[in-house]
Amino acid sequence: MSSTELPSVPPTSVLPKATAVRVAEGERLRSVRLPGVTLAIRSRPPAREGLEPALYVHGLGGSSQNWSALMALLDGVVASEAVDLPGFGDSPPPDDGNYSITAHARAVIRYLDSTGRGPVHLFGNSLGGAVSTRVAAVRPDLVRTLTLISPALPELRVQRTALPTGLVGLPGVAALFSRFTREWTTEQRVRGVTALCYGDPGRVSPEAFQHAVEELERRMRLPYFWDALTRSTRGLLSAYTLGGQHGLWRQAERVLAPTLLVYGGRDQLVGFRMAARAARTFRDCRLVTLPDAGHVAMMEYPETVATAVRELIAETAPATETAGG
């Protein structure tokens, strides 16, 4: 493994302006080369020594920046790192072009194995929730606790609002959509994504909206933007068809780590009704439902999610650690 610090510029506000690499105040961004992949890792310097490590995995079309607000709120609780999955954020595409759930999970496992940071408090949102579920199932030694926010686990009756996202994975659809929307401004695209992912788009500040516009403009200039999105969508849909021990719900049953499930009542991508099934499936779980939240509760209600995470970690701390605290 090789690690290279990525260049950064001092932020002039809470949200940094458009740069080649975006680093919010208090964060670091470095590039880690592993067999078959290069991963960008966003981190916050630990508030003190001895904190247990945490790793955050974003959703489809997202990046490690999706976790910045939650990471800041968990300073002093965990030593936070967030990964850009291959082809997203500041991570280049995987060498073999494989964007399956298994490949994404393999990248996360390779990173944890190479650094020796495990077991970690593992977080996943949407696609990242599916990836994290697989990691926790196949490598329980790497996961101390598991927090899943609107995890993209298979649904028999998919919401109509989620269908357009799934269609992106079909051959030719992404190219057709790209041509159909070529006249759209970046602002229009961001408004559409915000309306889809937030329970209340009004919670997005003007500064955060502008930052999202600048980030999307940067991402869409990358030659592999649509390919990474399309193939990852296809990889997620393929995972939904797997049965037996490789099925995501079967793997959820195998997760041993204490699990926190967070579902939003206004989620247009993952059905709120799936919360009950998930709570029955994961062995040792706690369920938090946020009636007004959408698909990205860690961005929309970071304080509420942070409180639930603190409680999870406190409840599941080893007896000796609790006694010592």
Summary of the structure (lengths in Angstrom):
residues: 325
radius of gyration: 18.4
end to end distance: 35.2
largest distance: 61.2
contacts: 1094
relative contact order: 0.14
helix: 45%
strand: 17%
